[in-house]
Amino acid sequence: MDELLELLDEAWDDESGFLGKLRSGEFDLDAGEAYVALLSRIPPIGETAEARLVQLIWFAPMFIEWQLERAAKSEDELKQLTRIATQVHEAVSNVLGIP
């Protein structure tokens, strides 16, 4: 779990992480695909959850949607980033569950 938390934390890095780059208005398709794959590695959360894991993933779907217009430089990038946003939302929903 430590390695997974480290990789999730790195996704928020301003210079190299998918979410950090989005914050700067830069969309990296490969990093987005890798982030979705990383989320897929998280086992479903049962009755107890490590707080840091939840902190690192729950906000990501909203954050990506807020960056769509800012980070996508073309219609094609907007389409690709929207697809990544949907996949991130689905992956986080699979991990956390839907009430």
C-alpha positions as a Markdown table, in Angstrom:
| # | Residue | x | y | z |
|---|---|---|---|---|
| 1 | Met | 0.0 | 0.0 | 0.0 |
| 2 | Asp | 2.9 | 2.4 | 0.7 |
| 3 | Glu | 4.1 | 2.2 | -3.0 |
| 4 | Leu | 0.5 | 2.9 | -4.2 |
| 5 | Leu | 0.2 | 5.9 | -1.9 |
| 6 | Glu | 3.5 | 7.2 | -3.1 |
| 7 | Leu | 2.5 | 6.9 | -6.7 |
| 8 | Leu | -0.9 | 8.6 | -6.0 |
| 9 | Asp | 0.9 | 11.4 | -4.2 |
| 10 | Glu | 3.3 | 11.8 | -7.2 |
| 11 | Ala | 0.3 | 12.3 | -9.5 |
| 12 | Trp | -0.2 | 15.6 | -7.8 |
| 13 | Asp | 3.4 | 16.7 | -8.4 |
| 14 | Asp | 3.4 | 20.1 | -10.2 |
| 15 | Glu | 6.2 | 19.2 | -12.6 |
| 16 | Ser | 5.8 | 15.5 | -13.3 |
| 17 | Gly | 2.4 | 14.3 | -12.1 |
| 18 | Phe | -0.7 | 14.1 | -14.3 |
| 19 | Leu | -2.9 | 16.2 | -11.9 |
| 20 | Gly | -0.1 | 18.6 | -11.1 |
| 21 | Lys | 0.5 | 19.2 | -14.8 |
| 22 | Leu | -3.3 | 19.8 | -15.3 |
| 23 | Arg | -3.1 | 22.4 | -12.6 |
| 24 | Ser | -0.6 | 24.2 | -14.7 |
| 25 | Gly | -2.8 | 23.9 | -17.8 |
| 26 | Glu | -0.8 | 21.0 | -19.4 |
| 27 | Phe | -2.6 | 17.9 | -20.5 |
| 28 | Asp | -0.4 | 14.8 | -20.9 |
| 29 | Leu | -2.4 | 11.9 | -22.5 |
| 30 | Asp | 0.1 | 9.2 | -21.5 |
| 31 | Ala | 0.2 | 10.4 | -17.9 |
| 32 | Gly | -3.6 | 10.4 | -17.9 |
| 33 | Glu | -3.7 | 6.9 | -19.1 |
| 34 | Ala | -1.1 | 5.8 | -16.5 |
| 35 | Tyr | -3.2 | 7.6 | -13.8 |
| 36 | Val | -6.3 | 5.7 | -14.8 |
| 37 | Ala | -4.3 | 2.4 | -14.7 |
| 38 | Leu | -3.0 | 3.4 | -11.3 |
| 39 | Leu | -6.5 | 4.0 | -9.9 |
| 40 | Ser | -7.5 | 0.6 | -11.2 |
| 41 | Arg | -4.9 | -1.0 | -8.9 |
| 42 | Ile | -6.6 | 0.2 | -5.8 |
| 43 | Pro | -8.6 | -2.5 | -4.1 |
| 44 | Pro | -12.1 | -1.6 | -3.0 |
| 45 | Ile | -12.3 | 0.1 | 0.4 |
| 46 | Gly | -14.0 | -1.9 | 3.0 |
| 47 | Glu | -15.2 | -0.7 | 6.4 |
| 48 | Thr | -11.9 | 0.9 | 7.2 |
| 49 | Ala | -9.8 | 3.1 | 4.9 |
| 50 | Glu | -6.5 | 4.7 | 5.2 |
| 51 | Ala | -7.3 | 8.4 | 5.3 |
| 52 | Arg | -4.3 | 9.4 | 3.0 |
| 53 | Leu | -5.6 | 7.2 | 0.2 |
| 54 | Val | -9.0 | 8.8 | 0.3 |
| 55 | Gln | -7.4 | 12.3 | 0.5 |
| 56 | Leu | -5.4 | 11.6 | -2.6 |
| 57 | Ile | -8.2 | 10.2 | -4.8 |
| 58 | Trp | -11.6 | 11.6 | -3.9 |
| 59 | Phe | -11.0 | 15.1 | -5.3 |
| 60 | Ala | -9.4 | 14.1 | -8.5 |
| 61 | Pro | -12.5 | 13.6 | -10.7 |
| 62 | Met | -13.8 | 17.1 | -9.9 |
| 63 | Phe | -10.4 | 18.7 | -10.3 |
| 64 | Ile | -9.9 | 17.2 | -13.7 |
| 65 | Glu | -13.3 | 18.5 | -14.9 |
| 66 | Trp | -12.4 | 21.9 | -13.6 |
| 67 | Gln | -9.3 | 21.8 | -15.8 |
| 68 | Leu | -10.9 | 20.6 | -19.0 |
| 69 | Glu | -11.2 | 24.0 | -20.9 |
| 70 | Arg | -7.9 | 25.3 | -19.4 |
| 71 | Ala | -5.7 | 22.3 | -20.1 |
| 72 | Ala | -7.0 | 21.1 | -23.5 |
| 73 | Lys | -5.4 | 23.0 | -26.3 |
| 74 | Ser | -7.5 | 21.5 | -29.1 |
| 75 | Glu | -10.8 | 19.7 | -29.6 |
| 76 | Asp | -9.0 | 16.4 | -29.9 |
| 77 | Glu | -7.2 | 17.0 | -26.6 |
| 78 | Leu | -10.6 | 18.1 | -25.0 |
| 79 | Lys | -12.1 | 14.8 | -26.2 |
| 80 | Gln | -9.2 | 12.8 | -24.9 |
| 81 | Leu | -9.1 | 14.6 | -21.5 |
| 82 | Thr | -12.9 | 14.2 | -21.2 |
| 83 | Arg | -12.5 | 10.5 | -21.7 |
| 84 | Ile | -9.7 | 10.4 | -19.0 |
| 85 | Ala | -12.0 | 12.4 | -16.7 |
| 86 | Thr | -14.8 | 9.9 | -17.1 |
| 87 | Gln | -12.4 | 6.9 | -16.6 |
| 88 | Val | -11.0 | 8.5 | -13.4 |
| 89 | His | -14.5 | 9.2 | -12.1 |
| 90 | Glu | -15.5 | 5.5 | -12.7 |
| 91 | Ala | -12.3 | 4.2 | -11.2 |
| 92 | Val | -12.7 | 6.3 | -8.0 |
| 93 | Ser | -16.3 | 5.3 | -7.8 |
| 94 | Asn | -15.3 | 1.6 | -8.0 |
| 95 | Val | -12.8 | 2.1 | -5.2 |
| 96 | Leu | -15.0 | 4.2 | -2.9 |
| 97 | Gly | -18.4 | 2.9 | -3.9 |
| 98 | Ile | -21.5 | 4.9 | -4.6 |
| 99 | Pro | -24.0 | 5.6 | -1.8 |
